[in-house]
Amino acid sequence: MFSFGHAEEETVPPRLNGYTPSLSLAGLQLGVDNLRHDVHLSPKFVVQTRSQISRLIVRHGDVEGLLAAEAPQPRPSGHFIGSNAGPKSNAMPGTCELKPLLAEVHSAALNRAKAEANPSLDVLARVAIIKFLRIELGLQFAQILERCRMTLKSYENVRAQKALEYRERVAAFQVAKKVILRKTGQELFRTLREIEKETLARTRRSLFGSNHDEQYKLFLNPLIFTADGCDAYVNAEQYVMLGNFDRDPDRFTNVRRIAYEFLQSLNLGLEADPERAINAWLNVPENAQELIGSGTPDDSTPEGRSQKTRLTAWLGLLDREKLMEYVVASYEAVPLLAEYSPRINAQQLKNALISREERTRVEKLIMEQGKVSRDSLQAAVQRVAGCRGAERGRIAARFLRDFMRYHRDLRNLEALRSAMDNVNLIANEKMRQLSAMNGTLYEFLLPEEQKPSEEKVLRHVIIKADVRDSSRLTRLLLERGMNPASYFSLNFYDPVNKLLSKYGASKVFLEGDAIILAILEREGEPALAVGRAAVLAREIIEIVRGYNQLLERAGLPGIELGVGISYQDSAPMYLMDGEQRIMISDALNESDRLSSCSKRVRKSIKAMGRTPFNVYAFQTVSDADVEDSPDDFILKYNLNGIRISEAAFERLKQEISLQLSPLDLAKVWEGEEFHLWSGLVPVGNDIFRKIVVRGSRMPQIDPHNFSVQLWTERWYYEVCSNPAIEAKLESKAAAGK
């Protein structure tokens, strides 16, 4: 075994992390074969995605003109998931774009996972979609090739010149299969990566937190649409180009063997299971930095000297195996691909930088291309031959890091393929019905394909927005000869009405100085009623705040609100007054109390000066003195604020991921205690709203002088409407980065 040749005590041992990829589908029902999970994907998604993949293959294969000349063909029956008859899989007109289609089916699966409180459902959908895309790449290429051949056959013995041209195109298309599938696959990968970054990641973290992020990294693997993870061009672009043949010293298995030997030589106590430990270390690219730095270690620190020792050992292993020149050539070959490929194979170009014999063959191919110069190739040959000293150290360090990245993604691909083997994409309607009857079918449909629900309401949220001092405001308007009804309508009721459809809210009824709204949570829908109510309430506050600025400039009095949000874990009841339904719910009464504001408390708070929050609650007697309704002895302050019930807060914690967000804010009373939580609420595709919730202990006060006697164990909760609080949290988060 290779050894450092230095005393062990002179080396600062590296701190290495390990990672073993896994993709769990635990907790899901096995299908009818008792081996795999039965999945049926949206028929609309299947048909339109086939069409889009076909379009990409045609474009990358440069056969648009050839297929435009084909004779009309009868529509084939579906060969895979979906209905037995449908549109022609590669018809171009009228198809939708791939990105929104993929985003929609992924979002639908995520919403179903949330509705059923099972994150594994979303993982299953992601695995099934990738399996479907991988299968369709090969199937659509074969279908297009067959169409090309049929077109060519129709021109034989009819138009000889055109037949010759088409024959060459078909041959070129067939020869370029790997290139075409690689380009199409990479385009699919980029699309999946974009929707993950733009929509899915934020939605998932909002609904489930970040506990499952490690699993989802397996879906952001550049190798997922390669056949076996070995593609010279993908490796060159994303990692490092390794050899393909057994005779190549830089083939993957040989490099892994050398990396194993290098890590074993560190003597880090691997007696238990060295194979497993080293494999886990190789899956963490950051370990390369810990081991040998960037290739230019700092001699002035013990850690730097240790890295230099290990870098010397790593270089020694590469030189012993005559691997270093292949490593240098791998990186130098990458810029040449754009100029000489695909006429010249990537491996040929790399080997031409090392071998004179191979270079002669490559130069001959370049000369056959006519206008292409050999200058870039010759310059690269000189750089490979002239790589010396510190440059070799930097390249050796880069190679270890890139190899570890490739090793990790190769293992990720293996874990993903293992999960795909456990998914059975249902191929026909009979099997779909059989699995559905047995309760083993997982269907991932687009929203418009889902069966209409029975409109069963499971839970509901009530939002009451109450205007402060409406009587005084009405009197002021009348004294000025103005119409209070139109004033409230234009500046409050009408703007609020425009928000209702956005949040799925409905108007329960209007009072003279208040509006009461409801959000009903139905069976099968994402459980987000409280979160959406909180965002709606905050938007009501913000809209009224904006109108107040306009009113102030016009010399008119502004509107002040208090909003209360109450949650009930059951459907509301109704009574009929003629044709009109009237809702009956305890949440109505509770929202009224939550939105109220005591004039006496308002004066006291105002006298204290500016406060960071808009909601306060005070207890005037201890709970022990109250037998019936403790709320009767609660003094409330709610001025342009949003107070939510304790039940609503507990439900919100189930709906979205709330993170504790400590923030140093001014306190009104000594001993005041509060917590801040922040989270993202999805309110539509690609639309998220951040909310900040404050929880505070309720003080018991002397109502005569408003002094705090003690802090009770009761808590009250506010959705913060002060924009300064969210701004401070964002500033703190930015500073932390």
C-alpha positions in Angstrom: 0.0 0.0 0.0 1.1 3.5 -0.8 2.3 5.5 2.3 3.1 9.1 2.9 6.7 8.6 4.1 6.1 11.0 7.0 5.5 10.5 10.6 1.8 10.3 11.4 2.0 12.9 14.2 3.2 15.5 11.6 -0.1 15.2 9.7 -3.3 16.9 10.8 -6.0 14.3 10.0 -8.7 15.4 7.6 -12.3 15.8 8.7 -14.2 13.8 6.1 -17.9 13.5 5.7 -19.7 10.6 4.2 -22.9 10.3 2.1 -24.8 7.3 0.9 -27.6 8.1 -1.5 -31.0 6.5 -0.9 -34.5 7.1 -2.2 -37.2 5.8 0.0 -40.7 4.8 -1.1 -41.5 3.4 2.3 -45.1 3.5 3.5 -46.6 3.1 0.0 -48.8 0.2 -1.1 -47.4 -2.4 -3.4 -49.1 -3.0 -6.7 -50.9 -6.0 -8.1 -47.7 -7.9 -8.7 -46.7 -7.4 -5.0 -43.3 -6.2 -6.1 -43.7 -2.7 -7.5 -45.8 0.4 -7.0 -48.5 0.8 -9.7 -48.5 4.3 -11.2 -50.8 5.8 -13.8 -49.7 9.2 -15.1 -52.0 11.9 -16.5 -53.1 10.8 -20.1 -53.0 14.4 -21.2 -49.4 14.8 -19.8 -48.4 11.5 -21.5 -49.7 12.4 -24.9 -48.4 16.0 -24.9 -45.0 15.0 -23.5 -44.5 12.4 -26.2 -45.2 15.1 -28.8 -42.7 17.4 -27.2 -40.0 14.8 -26.9 -40.6 13.8 -30.6 -40.3 17.5 -31.5 -36.9 17.8 -29.7 -35.6 14.6 -31.3 -36.6 15.8 -34.8 -35.0 19.2 -34.2 -31.7 17.8 -32.8 -31.7 15.1 -35.6 -32.2 17.7 -38.3 -35.0 15.7 -40.0 -37.7 18.3 -40.1 -37.6 18.6 -43.9 -37.6 14.9 -44.4 -40.6 14.3 -42.2 -42.5 17.2 -43.8 -42.4 15.2 -47.0 -43.9 12.0 -45.5 -47.2 10.7 -46.7 -50.2 10.9 -44.3 -50.2 8.0 -41.9 -53.2 6.5 -40.0 -53.1 7.4 -36.3 -51.6 4.6 -34.2 -53.1 3.4 -31.0 -51.4 4.4 -27.7 -48.5 2.1 -26.9 -48.0 3.2 -23.3 -49.7 4.8 -20.4 -53.1 6.4 -21.1 -56.1 5.7 -23.2 -56.0 3.1 -25.9 -56.6 5.7 -28.7 -55.4 9.3 -28.8 -53.7 11.9 -30.9 -50.7 10.9 -33.0 -47.7 10.9 -30.6 -45.5 13.1 -32.7 -48.0 15.5 -34.1 -46.6 19.0 -33.9 -49.5 21.5 -34.2 -51.3 22.7 -31.1 -49.1 21.0 -28.5 -48.3 22.9 -25.4 -44.8 23.8 -24.2 -43.0 21.2 -22.2 -41.9 23.3 -19.2 -45.4 24.4 -18.0 -46.7 20.9 -18.6 -44.0 19.4 -16.4 -44.4 22.1 -13.8 -48.2 21.5 -13.7 -48.0 17.7 -13.2 -45.3 18.0 -10.6 -47.3 20.6 -8.7 -50.4 18.5 -8.8 -48.4 15.6 -7.3 -47.0 17.8 -4.6 -50.5 19.1 -3.7 -51.8 15.5 -3.5 -48.9 14.6 -1.2 -49.8 17.5 1.0 -53.5 16.7 1.0 -52.7 13.1 2.1 -49.9 14.2 4.4 -47.5 11.8 2.8 -44.3 13.2 1.2 -43.5 9.8 -0.2 -46.3 10.3 -2.8 -44.4 13.2 -4.3 -41.2 11.2 -4.4 -43.1 8.4 -6.2 -44.4 10.8 -8.8 -41.0 12.2 -9.5 -39.5 8.8 -9.9 -42.4 7.7 -12.2 -42.1 10.8 -14.4 -38.4 10.4 -14.9 -38.8 6.7 -15.7 -41.5 7.7 -18.3 -39.2 10.3 -19.8 -36.3 7.9 -20.1 -38.5 5.2 -21.8 -40.0 7.7 -24.2 -36.6 9.0 -25.4 -35.8 5.6 -26.9 -39.4 4.9 -28.1 -39.8 8.2 -29.8 -36.4 7.9 -31.5 -37.4 4.5 -32.9 -40.8 5.9 -34.1 -39.2 8.8 -35.9 -36.6 6.6 -37.5 -39.4 4.3 -38.8 -41.2 7.3 -40.2 -38.0 8.5 -41.9 -37.6 5.0 -43.5 -41.2 5.0 -44.6 -40.8 8.4 -46.2 -37.6 7.2 -47.9 -39.4 4.1 -49.2 -42.1 6.2 -50.7 -39.5 8.1 -52.8 -37.7 5.0 -54.1 -38.2 4.3 -57.8 -40.1 7.6 -58.1 -37.6 10.5 -57.5 -34.1 9.0 -57.5 -32.3 12.3 -56.7 -34.6 13.0 -53.7 -34.4 9.4 -52.6 -30.5 9.6 -52.5 -30.7 12.8 -50.4 -33.1 11.3 -48.0 -31.1 8.1 -47.7 -28.1 10.1 -46.6 -30.2 12.0 -44.0 -31.7 8.8 -42.6 -28.3 7.2 -42.3 -26.9 10.3 -40.6 -29.9 10.3 -38.2 -29.3 6.7 -37.3 -25.6 7.1 -36.8 -26.1 10.1 -34.6 -28.5 8.4 -32.2 -26.4 8.8 -29.1 -25.7 12.5 -29.9 -29.4 13.2 -30.5 -30.6 11.4 -27.4 -27.9 13.1 -25.3 -29.0 16.6 -26.5 -32.7 15.8 -26.0 -32.0 14.3 -22.6 -29.9 17.3 -21.5 -32.7 19.6 -22.6 -35.2 17.6 -20.5 -32.8 17.8 -17.6 -32.4 21.6 -17.9 -36.2 21.9 -17.9 -36.6 19.8 -14.8 -33.9 21.7 -13.0 -35.5 25.1 -13.9 -39.0 24.1 -12.6 -37.4 22.7 -9.4 -35.5 26.0 -8.8 -38.4 28.3 -9.8 -41.4 26.5 -8.3 -41.2 23.1 -6.8 -38.4 23.5 -4.2 -40.1 26.5 -2.6 -43.5 24.9 -2.6 -42.1 21.7 -1.1 -40.2 23.5 1.6 -43.3 25.6 2.4 -45.5 22.5 2.7 -43.0 20.0 4.3 -40.0 21.9 5.4 -36.4 21.0 4.3 -36.3 17.5 5.9 -36.5 15.8 2.5 -34.1 18.0 0.6 -31.4 15.3 0.5 -33.6 12.9 -1.5 -34.6 15.5 -4.1 -30.9 16.1 -5.0 -31.1 12.7 -6.8 -33.5 14.3 -9.3 -31.0 17.1 -10.1 -28.4 14.7 -11.5 -27.0 15.5 -15.0 -26.7 11.8 -15.6 -30.4 10.9 -15.2 -31.0 10.7 -19.0 -27.8 8.9 -19.9 -28.1 5.1 -20.5 -25.6 4.0 -17.8 -24.0 7.2 -16.6 -21.1 6.9 -19.1 -21.2 9.6 -21.7 -17.9 11.2 -22.8 -19.6 14.5 -23.7 -21.7 14.8 -20.6 -18.6 13.9 -18.5 -16.5 16.5 -20.3 -19.1 19.3 -19.8 -20.1 18.4 -16.2 -17.2 16.5 -14.6 -14.1 15.1 -16.2 -13.8 12.9 -19.3 -12.7 9.4 -18.3 -11.6 6.5 -20.6 -14.2 4.1 -22.1 -12.2 1.0 -22.8 -10.4 -1.6 -20.6 -7.1 -0.6 -22.0 -7.5 3.1 -20.9 -5.6 3.8 -17.6 -8.2 6.6 -16.8 -11.2 4.4 -16.9 -13.6 4.8 -14.0 -12.8 1.5 -12.2 -9.1 2.2 -12.3 -9.4 5.7 -11.0 -11.7 4.5 -8.2 -9.2 1.9 -7.3 -6.5 4.6 -7.0 -8.7 6.9 -5.0 -9.5 4.0 -2.7 -5.8 3.3 -2.2 -5.2 7.0 -1.5 -7.9 7.2 1.2 -6.9 3.9 2.7 -3.3 5.3 3.1 -4.6 8.0 5.4 -4.9 5.5 8.3 -8.2 7.0 9.6 -9.4 3.9 11.4 -11.3 1.9 8.8 -11.1 -1.5 10.4 -14.9 -2.0 10.6 -16.1 -1.6 7.0 -13.4 0.3 4.9 -15.2 -0.4 1.6 -18.4 1.3 2.8 -16.7 4.2 4.5 -14.4 5.1 1.6 -17.4 4.8 -0.9 -19.3 7.3 1.3 -16.3 9.7 1.4 -16.0 9.6 -2.4 -19.6 10.7 -2.6 -18.8 14.1 -0.9 -16.8 16.4 -3.3 -16.1 18.8 -0.5 -13.8 16.2 1.0 -11.4 16.9 -1.9 -10.9 20.4 -0.5 -10.4 19.1 3.0 -7.8 16.5 1.7 -5.6 18.5 -0.7 -7.1 22.0 -0.9 -7.2 23.7 -4.3 -3.8 22.3 -5.3 -1.7 25.1 -3.8 -1.7 24.4 0.0 -0.6 27.1 2.4 2.7 26.0 4.1 2.3 28.5 6.9 -0.4 26.4 8.8 -0.3 22.8 10.0 -3.4 22.1 8.0 -1.8 23.5 4.9 1.3 21.4 5.4 -0.8 18.3 5.9 -2.7 19.1 2.7 0.6 19.5 0.8 1.7 16.1 2.1 -1.5 14.5 0.9 -1.3 16.3 -2.4 2.2 14.9 -3.0 0.9 11.5 -2.2 -2.0 11.9 -4.6 0.3 13.1 -7.4 2.6 10.2 -6.7 -0.2 7.7 -7.2 -1.3 9.4 -10.5 2.3 9.4 -11.8 2.8 5.8 -10.7 -0.2 4.7 -12.7 0.9 6.9 -15.7 -2.5 8.7 -15.3 -1.5 12.3 -15.0 -1.1 13.0 -18.7 -4.6 11.6 -19.4 -6.0 13.9 -16.6 -4.4 17.0 -18.2 -5.5 15.9 -21.7 -9.1 15.4 -20.4 -9.4 19.1 -19.4 -7.5 20.4 -22.5 -9.8 18.4 -24.8 -13.0 20.1 -23.6 -12.6 23.4 -25.5 -11.7 21.4 -28.7 -15.1 19.7 -28.7 -16.9 22.7 -30.0 -14.5 23.1 -32.9 -13.9 19.5 -34.0 -16.9 17.4 -32.7 -19.0 15.5 -33.7 -16.8 14.7 -36.7 -14.1 13.6 -34.3 -15.0 11.5 -31.3 -14.3 13.1 -27.9 -12.0 10.2 -26.8 -10.1 10.5 -30.0 -9.4 14.1 -29.4 -8.2 13.5 -25.8 -5.9 10.6 -26.9 -4.6 12.7 -29.8 -3.2 15.1 -27.2 -1.1 12.3 -25.7 -0.4 9.8 -28.5 1.5 10.8 -31.7 -0.1 7.9 -33.6 -3.6 8.9 -32.6 -2.8 12.6 -33.4 -1.8 11.7 -36.9 -5.2 10.0 -37.5 -7.0 13.0 -36.0 -5.1 15.5 -38.1 -6.0 13.5 -41.2 -9.7 13.8 -40.3 -9.3 17.5 -39.7 -7.7 18.0 -43.1 -10.7 16.2 -44.7 -13.0 18.8 -43.2 -11.4 21.5 -45.4 -11.8 24.8 -43.6 -11.1 23.6 -40.1 -7.7 24.5 -38.7 -5.3 22.3 -36.7 -4.0 25.2 -34.7 -6.2 24.6 -31.7 -5.3 21.0 -31.5 -1.5 21.7 -31.8 -1.8 24.4 -29.1 -3.5 21.9 -26.8 -0.8 19.3 -27.4 1.8 21.8 -26.4 -0.1 22.7 -23.2 -0.4 19.1 -22.2 3.3 18.5 -22.8 4.3 21.7 -21.0 2.2 21.1 -17.8 4.7 21.2 -14.9 5.1 22.2 -11.3 2.3 24.0 -9.5 0.0 23.7 -12.5 0.1 19.9 -12.1 -0.9 20.2 -8.5 -3.9 22.4 -9.3 -5.1 20.0 -12.0 -4.6 17.0 -9.7 -6.7 18.7 -7.0 -9.4 19.6 -9.6 -9.4 16.1 -10.9 -10.0 14.6 -7.4 -12.9 17.0 -6.8 -14.5 16.4 -10.2 -14.1 12.6 -9.9 -15.8 12.7 -6.5 -18.7 14.7 -8.1 -19.0 12.1 -10.8 -18.7 9.3 -8.3 -21.5 10.8 -6.2 -23.8 11.4 -9.2 -23.1 7.9 -10.5 -24.2 6.5 -7.1 -27.2 8.8 -7.1 -28.1 7.5 -10.6 -27.9 3.9 -9.2 -30.2 4.8 -6.3 -32.7 6.4 -8.7 -32.6 3.5 -11.1 -33.2 1.1 -8.2 -36.3 3.2 -7.3 -37.5 3.2 -10.9 -37.3 -0.6 -10.9 -39.8 -0.5 -8.1 -42.3 1.5 -10.1 -44.7 -0.1 -12.5 -46.0 2.3 -15.1 -49.4 1.0 -15.9 -49.5 0.2 -19.7 -53.2 -0.4 -20.4 -56.7 0.4 -19.2 -57.4 -3.1 -18.0 -54.4 -3.1 -15.7 -55.3 0.3 -14.5 -58.8 -0.8 -13.5 -57.5 -3.9 -11.8 -55.0 -2.0 -9.7 -57.6 0.7 -8.9 -60.2 -2.0 -7.8 -57.5 -3.5 -5.5 -56.7 -0.1 -4.0 -53.1 -0.3 -5.1 -53.1 2.4 -7.9 -51.4 5.8 -7.5 -52.7 8.2 -10.1 -51.0 11.5 -10.8 -53.4 13.6 -12.9 -53.6 17.2 -13.9 -56.2 19.3 -12.1 -58.7 19.3 -15.0 -58.5 15.5 -15.2 -59.3 14.8 -11.6 -62.8 13.6 -10.9 -65.1 16.2 -9.4 -65.1 15.8 -5.6 -68.3 15.5 -3.6 -67.6 19.1 -2.4 -67.3 17.7 1.1 -66.2 20.5 3.4 -63.8 19.2 6.2 -62.7 22.5 7.9 -63.2 26.2 7.6 -61.6 29.5 8.5 -63.4 32.8 9.2 -61.7 36.1 8.6 -63.4 39.3 10.0 -62.0 42.7 9.0 -63.5 45.3 11.3 -63.3 49.1 10.8 -62.2 51.0 13.9 -64.3 53.9 15.1 -66.7 53.6 12.1 -69.3 55.7 13.9 -66.9 58.6 14.3 -65.7 58.2 10.7 -69.3 58.2 9.4 -70.1 61.4 11.4 -67.0 63.2 10.0 -67.9 62.3 6.4 -71.5 63.5 6.9 -70.3 66.7 8.4 -68.4 67.3 5.2 -71.4 66.6 3.1 -69.9 63.3 1.8 -71.5 59.8 1.3 -70.1 57.3 3.9 -71.6 54.4 1.9 -69.6 55.1 -1.3 -66.5 56.0 0.8 -66.5 52.5 2.5 -67.4 50.8 -0.8 -64.6 52.4 -2.9 -61.9 52.3 -0.3 -62.6 49.0 1.5 -65.3 46.7 0.3 -64.6 46.8 -3.5 -60.8 46.3 -3.1 -61.4 43.3 -0.8 -63.9 41.8 -3.2 -61.3 41.6 -5.9 -59.1 39.4 -3.7 -61.6 36.7 -2.9 -61.1 34.5 -6.0 -57.3 34.7 -5.7 -57.5 33.0 -2.3 -60.6 30.8 -2.7 -62.5 32.9 -0.2 -66.2 33.6 -0.1 -68.2 36.5 1.5 -70.3 35.4 4.4 -71.9 38.7 4.9 -71.3 42.4 5.3 -72.0 44.5 8.4 -72.1 48.2 8.4 -68.4 48.5 9.4 -67.1 45.0 8.8 -66.7 42.3 6.2 -66.7 38.6 7.1 -65.1 36.1 4.8 -64.8 32.3 4.9 -62.3 29.9 3.3 -63.7 26.3 3.1 -61.3 23.4 3.0 -62.7 20.6 1.0 -61.7 16.9 0.8 -58.8 16.2 -1.6 -57.6 19.9 -1.6 -54.2 21.0 -0.3 -54.7 21.8 3.4 -53.7 25.5 3.3 -56.8 27.3 4.5 -55.2 29.1 7.5 -52.1 30.0 5.5 -54.1 31.6 2.7 -56.4 33.3 5.2 -53.3 34.9 6.8 -51.9 36.1 3.4 -55.4 37.4 2.5 -55.7 39.3 5.7 -52.3 40.8 5.3 -53.1 41.9 1.8 -56.3 43.5 3.0 -54.3 45.5 5.5 -51.7 46.5 2.8 -54.5 47.6 0.4 -56.2 49.7 2.9 -52.9 51.2 3.9 -52.3 52.2 0.3 -55.7 53.7 0.0 -55.1 55.7 3.2 -52.1 57.4 1.6 -54.3 58.6 -1.2 -57.0 59.7 1.2 -54.5 61.6 3.3 -53.2 63.5 0.3 -56.8 64.4 -0.5 -57.4 65.6 3.0 -59.8 62.8 3.9 -59.8 60.6 7.0 -58.2 57.2 6.6 -59.6 53.7 7.5 -58.2 51.7 10.5 -58.9 48.0 10.7 -58.6 45.1 13.0 -58.6 41.6 11.5 -59.4 38.4 13.3 -58.8 34.8 12.0 -60.5 31.8 13.6 -60.2 28.2 12.6 -62.7 25.4 13.2 -61.8 21.7 12.5 -65.2 20.9 11.1 -67.6 22.1 8.4 -69.9 25.1 9.2 -73.6 24.6 9.5 -76.3 26.7 7.7 -79.9 27.7 8.2 -82.2 29.0 5.4 -83.8 32.4 5.4 -86.0 32.1 2.3 -83.5 31.6 -0.5 -80.6 32.8 1.5 -78.2 30.6 3.4 -77.0 31.8 6.7 -73.8 30.3 8.2 -73.7 29.1 11.8 -70.2 28.6 13.2 -68.4 29.2 16.5 -65.6 30.6 14.4 -67.8 33.6 13.6 -68.1 34.6 17.2 -64.4 34.0 17.9 -63.3 36.0 14.9 -65.4 38.9 16.2 -63.5 38.8 19.5 -60.1 38.5 17.8 -60.8 41.5 15.6 -62.0 43.8 18.4 -60.1 46.6 20.1 -60.8 48.2 23.5 -60.8 52.0 23.4 -59.3 52.2 26.8 -56.4 49.9 25.8 -55.9 51.9 22.6 -55.4 55.1 24.5 -52.9 53.4 26.8 -50.9 51.9 24.0 -50.9 55.1 22.1 -49.5 56.9 25.2 -46.6 54.5 25.3 -45.4 55.6 21.9 -44.5 53.6 18.8 -44.7 49.8 19.3 -43.3 47.1 16.9 -46.6 45.1 16.9 -50.2 45.8 16.1 -51.9 43.2 18.4 -51.8 43.0 22.2 -54.0 41.2 24.7 -54.1 41.7 28.5 -55.7 39.7 31.3 -57.4 41.7 34.2 -57.9 38.8 36.6 -56.3 35.4 37.0 -57.9 32.3 35.4 -58.6 30.9 38.8 -61.2 33.7 39.4 -63.0 33.0 36.1 -65.5 30.1 36.0 -67.3 30.6 32.7 -65.6 32.7 30.0 -62.1 34.0 30.6 -62.3 36.0 27.4 -64.8 38.3 29.1 -61.8 39.6 31.2 -59.4 40.0 28.3 -58.6 43.5 27.2 -57.8 43.5 23.5 -55.7 45.8 21.2 -55.9 45.3 17.5 -55.1 48.4 15.3 -54.3 47.5 11.7 -53.3 44.1 13.0 -54.2 40.5 12.4 -54.9 38.3 15.4 -55.3 34.5 14.9 -56.7 32.0 17.4 -54.5 29.5 19.1 -56.3 26.7 17.1 -55.5 28.6 13.8 -51.8 28.9 14.8 -51.6 25.2 15.6 -53.2 24.4 12.2 -50.8 26.7 10.4 -47.9 24.8 11.8 -49.3 21.7 10.1 -50.0 23.4 6.8 -46.6 25.0 6.2 -43.1 24.7 7.6 -42.7 27.5 10.2 -39.1 28.3 11.3 -38.2 30.1 14.5 -36.8 33.5 13.5 -35.3 35.3 16.5 -35.2 39.1 16.1 -34.2 41.8 18.6 -37.1 44.3 18.8 -38.1 47.0 21.2 -40.1 45.7 24.2 -42.9 47.7 25.6 -42.8 46.1 29.1 -40.0 44.7 31.2 -40.1 40.9 31.0 -42.1 40.8 27.8 -41.6 37.5 25.9 -42.4 36.8 22.3 -41.4 34.4 19.5 -41.3 35.0 15.8 -41.9 32.3 13.2 -41.6 32.8 9.5 -42.8 30.6 6.5 -43.8 30.6 2.9 -47.4 30.1 1.8 -48.0 28.9 -1.7 -51.0 30.8 -3.1 -50.7 29.7 -6.8 -48.3 28.4 -9.4 -44.9 30.1 -8.9 -46.5 32.5 -6.3 -45.4 32.4 -2.7 -46.0 34.8 0.1 -43.9 35.1 3.2 -45.7 35.5 6.5 -44.3 36.2 10.0 -46.2 35.1 13.0 -45.6 36.4 16.5 -46.6 34.5 19.7 -46.5 36.4 23.0 -47.3 35.6 26.6 -50.3 37.5 27.9 -49.7 39.8 30.9 -52.0 40.2 33.8 -52.4 44.0 34.4 -53.9 46.3 36.9 -56.7 47.9 34.9 -56.4 51.2 36.9 -52.9 52.1 36.0 -52.2 49.5 33.3 -49.1 48.2 35.0 -48.0 44.6 34.5 -48.6 42.4 37.6 -47.3 39.1 36.2 -46.9 37.2 33.0 -49.4 34.4 32.6 -49.0 31.1 30.8 -51.5 32.1 28.2 -50.3 33.0 24.7 -51.9 35.0 21.9 -50.8 35.1 18.2 -50.5 37.8 15.5 -49.7 37.6 11.8 -47.3 40.6 11.7 -48.6 43.3 9.4 -45.7 45.8 10.2 -43.5 45.7 7.0 -40.5 46.7 9.1 -40.4 43.3 10.9 -40.2 41.3 7.6 -37.6 43.7 6.3 -35.4 43.2 9.4 -35.7 39.5 9.1 -34.6 39.6 5.4 -31.8 41.9 6.3 -30.7 39.5 9.1 -30.9 36.5 6.7 -28.8 38.4 4.1 -26.2 39.3 6.6 -26.0 35.7 7.8 -25.1 34.5 4.3 
